[in-house]
Amino acid sequence: MKYIVKLFIVIMAAYFAVVVIGGSFVGTITKHFGGNMTIELEAGQKLEPYTVQWEPGSGNIWYLTEPMEEGYQPKKYEFKEKSNLGAMEGKITFIETR
């Protein structure tokens, strides 16, 4: 039994090391293990919400921004992951500012 526990720990540590090396730390943790991540956009930039995507095989996230129009009210977007089992759910929050 102790052998199985040690083997499981080694496998999880190796997986964790590969995942972290393959991408950004916070993004990788959020993508693979759930959790929260906040991205504050540059002042005067607004998010194009349908452009948010994970880079395949890494924890990097790509998104498109564009300059805010005059009179545009900055918004906060929350992208949530819903898990079938209710575990390892994540949320990424994008915050726009003037």
C-alpha positions in Angstrom: 0.0 0.0 0.0 2.8 2.4 0.9 4.4 1.7 -2.5 1.2 2.8 -4.3 1.0 6.0 -2.3 4.6 6.8 -3.1 4.1 6.0 -6.8 1.0 8.2 -6.9 2.9 11.1 -5.4 5.8 10.7 -7.8 3.4 10.6 -10.8 1.5 13.7 -9.6 4.8 15.6 -9.0 6.0 14.7 -12.5 2.7 15.8 -14.0 2.8 19.0 -12.1 6.4 19.7 -13.2 5.6 19.1 -16.9 2.4 21.3 -16.7 4.2 24.2 -15.0 7.2 24.1 -17.3 4.9 24.0 -20.3 3.1 27.3 -19.6 2.6 30.2 -17.2 2.2 29.2 -13.6 -1.1 30.8 -12.7 -2.7 30.0 -16.0 -1.5 26.4 -15.8 -2.9 26.0 -12.3 -6.2 27.6 -13.3 -6.6 25.6 -16.4 -5.6 22.2 -15.0 -6.6 22.3 -11.4 -9.2 25.0 -11.1 -9.0 28.2 -9.1 -9.2 31.9 -10.0 -7.2 34.2 -12.2 -7.6 37.9 -12.7 -6.3 39.8 -15.8 -6.3 43.6 -15.6 -6.3 45.0 -19.1 -4.2 48.1 -20.0 -6.0 51.3 -19.3 -8.2 52.4 -22.2 -8.4 48.9 -23.7 -11.5 46.8 -23.9 -11.9 43.0 -24.2 -13.4 41.3 -27.3 -15.1 38.6 -25.2 -15.4 35.9 -27.8 -11.7 35.8 -28.5 -10.5 34.3 -25.2 -8.9 30.9 -25.6 -6.2 28.7 -24.0 -3.1 28.0 -26.1 -3.2 24.2 -26.8 -0.7 22.3 -24.6 0.1 25.2 -22.2 -1.3 27.4 -19.5 -1.1 30.5 -21.7 -4.3 32.4 -22.5 -4.8 34.5 -25.6 -7.3 37.4 -25.9 -8.0 40.3 -28.2 -8.3 43.9 -27.0 -9.1 47.1 -28.8 -9.2 50.8 -27.8 -12.3 52.0 -26.0 -14.6 54.4 -27.8 -15.6 57.7 -26.3 -18.3 57.2 -23.7 -17.7 53.4 -23.3 -18.2 52.2 -19.8 -15.5 49.8 -18.6 -16.8 46.3 -17.8 -15.7 43.2 -15.8 -16.0 39.8 -17.6 -16.0 36.5 -15.7 -15.4 33.3 -17.7 -16.3 30.3 -15.6 -15.6 26.6 -16.0 -18.3 24.2 -14.8 -17.2 20.7 -13.9 -19.5 17.7 -14.0 -18.2 16.6 -10.7 -18.1 20.0 -9.1 -14.3 19.8 -8.6 -11.5 21.7 -10.2 -13.7 24.5 -11.4 -12.0 27.7 -12.5 -12.8 31.3 -13.2 -10.9 34.0 -15.1 -11.9 37.6 -14.5 -11.0 40.3 -17.0 -11.1 43.9 -15.7 -11.3 46.9 -18.0 -10.3 50.4 -16.8 -10.2 53.9 -18.4 
